[in-house]
């Protein structure tokens, strides 16, 4: 059995735990959340048959087989970097955090020091393998368009562009590089950061973000071209009921990655 510690327990974390309950090969022993959030988290997990421990940090000497980050950008600094130096392999959902200058290099150094690995999860997007292959074959341009319901952009700089609560037609709320998108929209732009790291980098990947009052889905579109040829990809993901900023496919991405680690054969 693979013993797992999870950083964060919001909508993504709860969704993952619910799906893992029926897998005999995977066990989440602990979730790590700030002390102030622990009563709410314990309440959220009350319906599970075997809820994990809710802790502020991993106890000294405790080494899970795998650490999974589902908490947001700050958790990379607080928990992932120390875990890597201790030799604990990590899976990261908040890929947008890697837009911070120097963080990729620090993660690589920590993993090398600990003799372990960090894996960035694709989350709500597919085609990462094709994009990485295209980079080898000659990749010249990558454009990502993210379209979400208008209310999914509440609490973001999109509120300064238009009245999201009363928007009557689709509106572009951001155009620029993936690095800038990840900085301004950290809870919405993990897909853009993931695509950029697989392809042309944060500064050469173009991003457009759209608030659409008529949409009930999170729509991700990727257009790539170069010497290899070209491809277009569109994914229409249902948002999580508990968090419309996040596609349900993100939860499934985490569960699949954990399953790959627990089983010998995976596709």
VMD Tcl script that draws the C-alpha trace (Angstrom):
set ca {
  {0.00 0.00 0.00}
  {1.19 3.51 -0.89}
  {1.07 5.86 2.11}
  {0.33 9.47 1.16}
  {0.30 12.86 2.86}
  {-1.75 15.60 1.24}
  {-1.08 19.32 1.53}
  {-4.40 21.18 1.50}
  {-7.94 19.93 1.73}
  {-10.18 22.24 -0.24}
  {-12.46 21.22 -3.09}
  {-9.69 19.34 -4.93}
  {-8.41 17.54 -1.83}
  {-11.85 16.43 -0.68}
  {-12.70 15.19 -4.17}
  {-9.49 13.15 -4.28}
  {-10.09 11.61 -0.85}
  {-13.62 10.58 -1.79}
  {-12.41 8.81 -4.91}
  {-9.53 7.06 -3.12}
  {-11.73 5.46 -0.46}
  {-12.38 2.42 -2.63}
  {-8.73 1.87 -3.69}
  {-7.01 -0.75 -1.49}
  {-3.57 0.24 -2.80}
  {-3.66 3.90 -1.73}
  {-4.00 5.40 1.74}
  {-3.96 9.09 2.64}
  {-2.74 9.04 6.24}
  {-2.64 12.79 6.83}
  {-3.74 16.12 5.40}
  {-1.69 19.19 6.22}
  {-3.59 22.46 6.63}
  {-3.16 25.65 8.72}
  {-4.32 25.28 12.31}
  {-7.12 27.81 11.84}
  {-8.62 25.69 9.05}
  {-8.52 22.38 10.88}
  {-12.03 22.40 12.45}
  {-13.61 23.07 9.03}
  {-11.49 20.40 7.37}
  {-12.41 17.80 9.99}
  {-16.05 18.65 9.34}
  {-15.58 18.21 5.58}
  {-14.00 14.80 6.12}
  {-16.62 13.59 8.57}
  {-18.42 11.56 5.92}
  {-15.39 9.43 5.04}
  {-15.17 5.89 6.39}
  {-11.53 6.32 7.42}
  {-10.70 10.02 7.50}
  {-7.01 10.94 7.60}
  {-5.34 12.79 10.43}
  {-5.57 16.56 10.14}
  {-2.24 18.17 11.02}
  {-0.37 21.47 10.72}
  {2.83 19.78 9.52}
  {4.35 16.36 9.15}
  {5.59 15.05 12.51}
  {9.35 14.75 12.85}
  {10.58 11.45 11.51}
  {7.39 10.70 9.56}
  {8.13 9.93 5.90}
  {5.16 9.26 3.63}
  {5.79 7.41 0.39}
  {4.43 10.42 -1.48}
  {3.47 14.03 -0.77}
  {0.65 15.56 -2.83}
  {0.21 19.32 -3.00}
  {-3.38 20.53 -3.51}
  {-3.15 23.74 -1.50}
  {-2.02 26.63 -3.67}
  {1.17 28.48 -4.38}
  {2.33 29.16 -0.81}
  {2.40 25.44 -0.05}
  {5.30 24.96 -2.49}
  {7.58 27.05 -0.28}
  {6.24 25.83 3.06}
  {5.95 22.12 2.45}
  {7.15 20.85 -0.95}
  {10.69 22.25 -0.83}
  {11.41 20.83 2.66}
  {9.89 17.46 1.72}
  {12.10 17.18 -1.37}
  {15.25 17.87 0.65}
  {14.20 14.99 2.95}
  {13.93 12.64 -0.02}
  {10.12 12.52 -0.18}
  {8.77 12.43 -3.76}
  {6.16 15.11 -4.45}
  {3.24 15.62 -6.82}
  {2.33 19.26 -7.49}
  {-1.04 20.60 -8.66}
  {-0.31 24.34 -8.32}
  {1.99 24.51 -11.33}
  {1.32 28.23 -11.71}
  {3.53 28.81 -8.67}
  {6.52 27.96 -10.83}
  {6.15 31.32 -12.58}
  {7.99 32.81 -9.59}
  {11.54 33.55 -10.75}
  {14.02 30.98 -9.54}
  {11.50 28.55 -8.04}
  {11.96 25.87 -10.70}
  {15.69 25.87 -10.05}
  {15.16 25.68 -6.27}
  {12.82 22.72 -6.66}
  {15.29 20.94 -8.94}
  {18.10 21.56 -6.44}
  {16.00 20.32 -3.52}
  {15.02 17.15 -5.37}
  {18.64 16.50 -6.36}
  {19.80 17.06 -2.77}
  {17.18 14.63 -1.46}
  {17.73 12.10 -4.23}
  {14.06 12.17 -5.20}
  {11.66 13.52 -7.84}
  {8.96 16.16 -8.25}
  {6.11 15.55 -10.70}
  {3.98 18.35 -12.13}
  {0.41 17.21 -12.77}
  {-1.41 18.28 -15.96}
  {-4.62 18.95 -14.03}
  {-7.41 20.24 -16.25}
  {-5.52 20.04 -19.55}
  {-4.42 17.23 -21.89}
  {-1.98 16.97 -24.76}
  {1.10 17.72 -22.65}
  {2.93 14.75 -24.16}
  {2.22 16.02 -27.70}
  {3.38 19.53 -26.81}
  {6.62 18.23 -25.30}
  {7.24 16.12 -28.40}
  {6.53 19.12 -30.63}
  {9.18 21.08 -28.74}
  {11.73 18.46 -29.79}
  {10.50 18.56 -33.40}
  {10.44 22.34 -33.69}
  {7.81 24.36 -31.79}
  {7.30 27.98 -32.81}
  {4.07 29.21 -31.23}
  {1.68 28.19 -28.44}
  {-1.52 30.03 -27.63}
  {-3.83 29.12 -24.77}
  {-7.38 30.44 -24.36}
  {-9.22 29.83 -21.09}
  {-12.96 30.47 -21.02}
  {-14.87 30.17 -17.74}
  {-18.23 31.29 -16.34}
  {-18.11 34.95 -15.36}
  {-18.53 34.19 -11.65}
  {-15.46 31.92 -11.73}
  {-13.36 35.09 -12.10}
  {-14.70 36.77 -8.95}
  {-11.90 37.68 -6.58}
  {-9.43 38.15 -9.46}
  {-8.16 41.22 -11.38}
  {-10.97 40.45 -13.83}
  {-13.24 42.41 -11.50}
  {-11.34 45.56 -12.49}
  {-11.97 44.92 -16.20}
  {-15.74 44.49 -16.09}
  {-18.74 43.93 -13.82}
  {-18.59 40.14 -13.61}
  {-21.83 39.86 -11.65}
  {-23.85 41.59 -14.39}
  {-21.88 40.68 -17.51}
  {-24.16 40.12 -20.52}
  {-21.69 38.85 -23.12}
  {-18.27 37.18 -23.23}
  {-15.40 39.51 -22.37}
  {-11.63 39.12 -22.68}
  {-10.24 39.97 -19.24}
  {-6.56 39.22 -19.91}
  {-4.13 38.90 -22.80}
  {-0.43 38.43 -22.29}
  {2.26 35.94 -21.39}
  {1.78 32.81 -19.32}
  {4.10 34.24 -16.67}
  {1.93 37.31 -16.21}
  {-1.27 35.22 -16.28}
  {0.05 32.94 -13.54}
  {1.05 35.95 -11.44}
  {-2.26 37.79 -11.78}
  {-4.59 34.77 -11.82}
  {-2.84 32.17 -9.64}
  {-6.01 30.16 -8.95}
  {-7.08 30.13 -12.59}
  {-3.89 29.93 -14.64}
  {-2.27 26.62 -13.67}
  {-3.14 25.30 -17.13}
  {-1.28 28.14 -18.82}
  {1.79 27.54 -16.68}
  {1.69 23.78 -17.35}
  {1.54 24.32 -21.10}
  {4.37 26.81 -21.01}
  {6.68 24.54 -19.02}
  {6.04 21.71 -21.50}
  {6.50 23.97 -24.51}
  {8.04 27.39 -25.15}
  {8.36 28.70 -21.62}
  {6.44 31.19 -19.53}
  {7.40 34.28 -21.53}
  {6.76 32.94 -25.06}
  {3.44 31.20 -24.38}
  {0.52 33.51 -25.19}
  {-2.58 33.49 -23.00}
  {-6.08 34.85 -23.37}
  {-8.61 34.59 -20.51}
  {-12.34 35.06 -21.13}
  {-15.27 35.59 -18.77}
  {-18.43 34.19 -20.36}
  {-21.80 34.61 -18.61}
  {-23.37 32.02 -20.96}
  {-20.83 29.29 -20.22}
  {-21.42 26.53 -17.68}
  {-18.08 24.85 -18.40}
  {-14.39 25.61 -18.08}
  {-13.18 25.54 -21.69}
  {-9.46 25.15 -22.42}
  {-8.19 25.67 -25.97}
  {-4.61 25.15 -27.13}
  {-3.18 26.03 -30.53}
  {0.41 25.02 -31.30}
  {2.42 25.18 -34.52}
  {5.96 24.82 -35.77}
  {8.28 22.69 -37.89}
  {6.59 19.56 -36.49}
  {3.22 20.64 -37.95}
  {0.39 21.87 -35.78}
  {-2.42 20.85 -33.50}
  {-5.50 22.29 -31.83}
  {-7.00 20.93 -28.63}
  {-10.25 21.85 -26.89}
  {-11.32 20.48 -23.51}
  {-14.69 21.30 -21.98}
  {-14.46 20.52 -18.29}
  {-17.27 20.63 -15.79}
  {-16.26 22.89 -12.89}
  {-16.20 21.53 -9.36}
  {-19.43 22.38 -7.57}
  {-17.42 23.45 -4.52}
  {-15.06 25.67 -6.54}
  {-16.04 26.93 -10.01}
  {-12.47 28.12 -10.63}
  {-11.35 24.48 -10.87}
  {-12.28 21.80 -13.40}
  {-13.34 18.40 -12.06}
  {-10.73 16.90 -14.38}
  {-8.07 18.25 -12.00}
  {-9.31 15.87 -9.30}
  {-9.23 12.95 -11.72}
  {-5.70 13.93 -12.79}
  {-4.48 13.64 -9.19}
  {-6.20 10.28 -8.66}
  {-4.77 8.88 -11.89}
  {-1.24 10.00 -10.98}
  {-1.52 8.36 -7.57}
  {-2.78 5.18 -9.19}
  {0.21 5.20 -11.53}
  {2.54 5.32 -8.55}
  {0.74 2.48 -6.80}
  {0.51 0.09 -9.74}
  {3.30 -1.42 -11.78}
  {1.65 -0.92 -15.20}
  {0.07 2.37 -16.25}
  {-0.92 4.06 -19.53}
}
mol new
graphics top color blue
foreach p $ca { graphics top sphere $p radius 0.5 }
foreach p [lrange $ca 0 end-1] q [lrange $ca 1 end] { graphics top cylinder $p $q radius 0.2 }
display resetview
